[in-house]
Amino acid sequence: MVTNSEVNYELAASELLRALRGSRSQEAFARRLGCRSHAIYTWESGRNFPTAARTFLAAARAGVDVNAALQRFYRRPPPWLGTADFSSPGSVAQLLDDLRGKTPVTAIARATGRTRFAVARWLKGEAQPRLPDFLRLIEAASLRVLDFVACLVDPEQMPSIAPAYRDLEATRRAAYEVPWSHAFLRALELQAYKALPAHEPGWLANTLALDRAEEDRSLALLEQSGQIALHDGRYVPARVTTVDTRRDAQAARRLHQFFSLAAAQRLQQAPEGTTASAYNLFGVSRVDLERLRELQRAYFHEMRAIIADSEPVEAVVLANMQLVELSTGHGTD
């Protein structure tokens, strides 16, 4: 089973370029790009790779609306995205820098296995990443390289990642159908659970203050969707995948509502001083409201980077971040 962290980026890059070419011959595709057919052969054979900007140009020449594809990837795209020219190295650098938010360059370098100097130059637009490194950067910055690829081509046309993408879709469906299943998945990472000699029915439900029926339902779905497996008497996560639940807007809204209510219920039940919560009601300009939304996104990115490096796992936490415009009823999570 292939996970995001196990992607062979060179192979994935070759397959992505082959999928973009489609049914065209290498010669015909080369003519569209204004290069020699031998260049297409070297890309698809993994002997050489185009830059990220050249790849976006190839996607556009293949009929992909690159800006629209990236807007789907973002779901809530930043204003600059609609007019960006991604055949330009500057726009590629802006995309990467925007996706990483406040994640330090050192963390990106560690995640990609590249030097801090190289990553810094890519993020500033002083150098251009080749396609495999660009895909590594997308994963390090967003943890969603599979969704990124899926916005450009059909993942089923890329044999090395098609199984992982199917697993991701199954994971997404599980989140929609049984929202608490992901809390149980995270609970399996707890040091206290790992210390058990064997799985104890009801232990997870008690730890999460949920019903035993919810535990049984969640574990059954997680096992059925291939997210967990029994190993030496205990359940263990079969893979660790970042799931973008915004793909289905209506399902995502229901999921946000579910966890907003769950957070409210836990706030009512929690002993004083055991939760970190705050609210603020204010008036603000449209320009500053957008700045606050950007700040919220940056906070989310930084929080996710901390979570990714946090060991050992000793608590399962629900972070419920909302910025709601009361005057029109429009909100963001």
N, C-alpha and C positions, 0 to 999 in steps of 0.2 A: 504494500500500500504506500503510495507516495503522498507526503504531506508538503505543505508550503516550504518548510525548512529543508526538505530533501529534494527539492527541484534541481535537476541538472540544467543549469541555466544556459550552457552552450547548446545542449540538445534542444531545449525549449526555444531558443532563439532561431535555430535552424528550422524547426518545425513551424514557428510563427511566420517566418519569411516564405516558407513553402505554401502555407495556408493562404497567405496574402496573394501569392501568384495565382492560385486557383488552377483552372483548367488551361490557362495560357501556357505556351511553351516558354522556356527560359529566354529564347531569342526575342519573342514578342514582348515579354515583360521587360527585358533589357532595353528594347527600343522605347518603351513608355518612360523608362527612367533616364534615358540618354546615356547608357553605359554599355559596355561590352557584355555579351552573354556569359563570358567566362566569369565575370564578377558575380553573377547570379549563382553560377555553379559553386563558386568558392563559399558563398554565404550558406547555401543549403547543405553543403557538405561539411560545414563547420571549420573550414580552413581559414576563413577570414569573416569579418562581420562589419556591417555598416554601422555608422554612429546612430544614436537615437533619433537625431534630426533627420537623417537620411531614411531611417525606417519609417518615420511618420510621413515623409514624402512618398515613399513606396506605397504606404497604406492609402494615401490620398489618390495616387495614380491608379491604384487597384479598385477605386470606387468607394472607399470608406470615408465617411464624413468624420474626420478626426475630432473636430471640436465638439460635435454632437456626441461622439463616443466617450470623450472625456467628461462631458457633462453628465452622462449616464453613470460613469464611474464615480463621480463626486456625489451625485444625487442633489446636493445643495451647492452648486458650483459657485466659486468666487466670481465677482463681476468681471475681472480681467480675462477670464477664460474664453468668453464668447468671441473675442476679437484677436486672440493670440494666434500667431503663425508658428506651428510646431515643427515646420521644416527649418526654423531658425534656432540655432543653439541657445540664444538668449531665452526663448520661450520654454525650451526644455529645462534649462537651469531654474527658471521661475517655477515651473511645475514641481520639480523635485524639492526646491526650497519650501514651497507652500505645503507640500504633503508632509514634510518632516516636522513642520511647526517649530517647537522649541527643543526638539530632540538634539542633543549635542552632536557635533561632527564626530567626536570620538566614539559615540555609541553607534552611529551609522557605519563608521569604519570597522568597528568590531563585528557588527552584524553582517557586513558584506565581505569581510576578509580582505579588504583593501586598505591602503595606507591612509592616514588622516590627511596627508598632503594631497593625495589624488582625489579623495572625496571632497575636500574643500575647494579644489579647482573646478570640479564638476558642478558643485553647487553655486559657484560664482560665475559659471559660464566661461571660465578661462581655458577649459579643455572640454572635449566632448567624450562622454562615455560610449563605448561600443555597446551594441544591443545586449549581450549577456550581462554586462555590468549595469546597464540601465535597468534591466529587470531585477537585478539584485537590489539596486537602490529603491525601486518601487516597493519591493517587499520590506526592506528595512524601514522605509519611511511610512508605509501605510499598513503593512501586514496583509495586503490584499492583492498580491500579484496575480492570483488566479482570476479574480474579478476583473482586473485590468486587461488581461489577455482576452477574456470573454467579451469585452467591449469592442475588440477589434476583429476577432475571428470566432468561428464556432470551435470551442475547446475540443469537440470530438474529432476535429481534424489534426489534433496534436496528440499523438499516441502517448507521449511521455507524461502528460498532465491530465489526460481525459479521465482516468480513474479518480484522481484527486478531486477534479471538479465535480464529478458525480457524487463523491462523498460530501463535498461542500454543499451541494444542493440538498442532499439528504439531511445534513446537519441543519440547514436553514429551515427545511420543512418541520423538523423536530422542534425547533425553537418556536415556530408559529403554532404548532398543534399543542405542545405541552411546555409552556414557558418555564416552569420550574425545573425542567429537565437539565437546563444548563447550570442551575444552582447545585443540583446533585452531581453533575459532572465535575464541577469545581471542588465539591466536598470530597470527592475521591482523591484529590491531591493533598488533603490535609495530612499533616504529620501524624495526628492522632489516629486517623483511619489507617494509615500505612503501618502503624504500630500494632494494629489488631492482629491476632494470630490467624483469623479468618473473618470473612464477612459476617456481620451480625445483623440479621433483618431488623429494621426499625432504628438502628443506630444512626444512620444518616438523617432520617426523618426527625429524630429527637434532637440531633445537633442543629438542624435548620429550623426547628420549631414548626414542622409541618406534619401533616397526617401520614400515617403508615401507607395508606392507599396511594398517596401522591408519590411516595418512594417507589412502591411496586410498579406504578404506571410509568414513572420516569425511567427507572432502570430497564424495564422491558423495552421501551422505545429506544433508549440509548444503545442497548445491545442489538436490537433489530436493525438499527441504522449503522451499525459498525463502529460506533464511537467508543464503546467500552467492551472489555472481554474479561472473563474470569481467568485469573492467573494465580496459582498457588493458594486458592481458596478465597482470594479477594478480587474485587473488580478493579481494573486499572484502565485509564484512558488509552484507547488504541491510537489516538492521534490528537494533536493540539492544533486547532485551526481557528483563525480569527474570522468571525462570521458577520458579514454585512447584512443585517436584517432589513435594510431599507429597500431591497430589490422590489418587493411587492409593497407599494405605498399603503394600501389599505391594511394589509397584515401587519406592517410595521407600526402603523398608528394604533392598532389594537394591542400590540405588544407593549408600546410605550404607555398606553393607558393602564394596562395590567400592572406593570411595574411601578407606575406612579401611585396606584392604589395600594400596592404592596408596601411601598415605602411609607405611605401615610399610616397604614395599619401598624407597621413596626415602630413608627415614631410614637404612636399612642401607647404601645405596650412596653417600650424600652425604658429602663430605669434612668433617672435623671443623670446626665453627665456621660452617658455611654454612646451618644450619637453626636456626629458633627453636622449640624444643620443651621441654616440661616435663611432669611428672606429679606427682600428690600423692595419697596414700592416707590416708584420714582417717575418723573417726567423727563423726556430726553429728546433730542433732535433725531431725525432719520439718519443723519450721517453718523452720529454717535451710537445709535442703536446698532448700526452695521458694525461699528468698531467693537461693540460689546459682543456681538455674535462671533466676530473674528477672535476675540479674546477667549470666548468660551471654547471655540474649536482648538485654540492653542493649548488651553488648559487640559482639554481632553487628550490631546496628543502627548503632553508631558506626563500626565497621569498614566497613560498606557505604557509609556517607556519605563516608568518606575515599576509598574506591575510586571512587565516582561522580565525584569531582572530580579524580582523579589523571591528570595529563598530563605528559610523553608516556608511552605504554605501553612499558616497557622490560623487563618480566619477566612471565611467566605463573606464578601462584602457586596452590597448593592449600592452603586453610585448613581444617584438620580439627579441629573443636571437639567434644569429647565429655564428657559428664558421666554416668557409668554407676554405678548403684546395684548394687554387687556382692552385697549381702545378699539381693536378690530377683531380680537379673538384669534389672531394668528400667533402661533407659537413655534419654538424650536426646542429640540431636546439634544 
